[in-house]
Amino acid sequence: MITEGVSRAPGLTVRQLPVWDRPRERLKRLGAEGLSEQELLACILGRGAGGESVLVSARRLLAAFGSVRGLAAASVEELSQVRGIGPAKAAQLKAAVELARRTAIPLGTRPEPIVDPERAAAIVRPQLVDQQREQVVALLLDNRHRLIRVSPIAVGSLSATVVHPRELFAEAIAARAAAVIVAHNHPSGDPEPSEDDLQLTTRLVAAGSLLGIAVLDHLIIGREGTVSLCARGLMSSPARRASKRGKGR
């Protein structure tokens, strides 16, 4: 197998490998299902950079993001930071991921309306749960609350993400969305909302109200679970939340 050959001689470029052991030739002979993840990435990337084998670049990508799923969730900027992967190759990878996502949707079907936090969480949780930095995404919905697309909004540090309403609503307006659901991860694993999370939600709800784009929910994703601020009644203003707490005493 080529995977064994690569591990024995990791410094070899693809051209130095026997013709029959090169990823593209193996794909022709065995089909895409017969290739390793490293070889599939090498086929997408095409060639290495700076005299380095594309197989080494592919292996470095998998190491950097932990898995193909982690790689698929990475932004173009994050991919570009990996040695041997510049903006052009990063764009190739993101395009391949998006094509794979679209082919997973059966032809002639329309997405079901997102009517509860569980359905929304099922869409974004795989993308966010294992990320080591906070990432904010938005589910952009049509007037029947069917998914148009999931758009990345911001990537932050390990402890905080700064999100401005204009970043969210620029995406929503471009997609002609009637409503949005915001989601972000807590790298700590604990999905309990912070005061910053509540304040951000208040700002987004207020901005959406002015623009006529409803912010339906804010999901917080962690390894320990998912929290829906809507389900907890935390999508209102700070004054109303304080009033509710006072009535509950």
Residue, then its C-alpha position, 0 to 999 in steps of 0.5 A: m500500500i502507498t500509505e506504507g511506502v509513504s511512512r517508510a520514505p516521508g521525504l519522497t515527492v510524488r514524482q519520486l514514487p513509482v507511477w503506480d503508487r502515486p495518489r492520482e494513479r491509485l485513484k484511477r486504479l482503485g477508485a476514490e474509496g481505495l485511498s487514504e485521507q492523506e492521499l485524497l487530500a494530496c489529489i485535491l491539493g495537486r502539488g506540494a510547495g517549496g520542493e516538499s511532497v504534497l503528501v507531506s502537506a496533506r499529512r501536516l493538514l491532518a495533524a494540524f486539525g486532528s481529522v478530516r472533520g476538523l479540517a472541513a470546519a477550519s476557515v480559509e485563514e486557518l488553513s492558509q497558516v499551515r506550512g505549504i498551504g497558501p490561500a489558493k490551496a486553502a480555497q481549493l479545500k474549502a470548495a471541495v468541502e462545500l461540494a461534498r456538503r451539497t452532494a449530501i443533499p438529495l436532489g429535488t428535496r427542500p430542507e425541513p423547517i428548523v422548528d426546535p433547538e435540537r434540529a438546529a444543534a444537530i446541524v452546527r454541533p459537529q462543526l463546533v464541538d471539537q474546536q479549540r478556539e471560539q467560533v461563531v456561526a449563523l444559521l440563515l433561514d428563509n421566511r419558513h425557517r428553512l435553512i439557506r446556509v450556515s455562515p461563519i461569522a467570527v473566530g476568536s481567542l480561547s477565552a473570548t470572541v468579539v462579534h459585531p452585529r454588522e458581521l452577522f446581518a451583512e451575511a443575513i442580508a446577502a442571503r435574503a434571510a428572514a431569520v437567523i439562529v446564532a451558535h458558538n462553542h465554548p472550548s472549555g466544554d461547559p456550555e453554560p452561558s456567560e454574561d458576555d454571551l447574554q449581552l451579545t444576544t441582547r445586542l443581536v436581537a435588538a439589531g435584528s428587530l431594527l432590520g426586520i430579521a428575527v434572531l430566533d435563538h443563540l445556541i452554545i455548544g460544548r462537549e458537555g452539552t448544548v444550551s439554547l438561550c431561547a429554551r431558557g427564556l434568555m433571549s429578552s433584554p437584561a431588564r426583562r430578565a431581571s424582572k423575571r428573576g424578581k417575580g420568581r423569588 
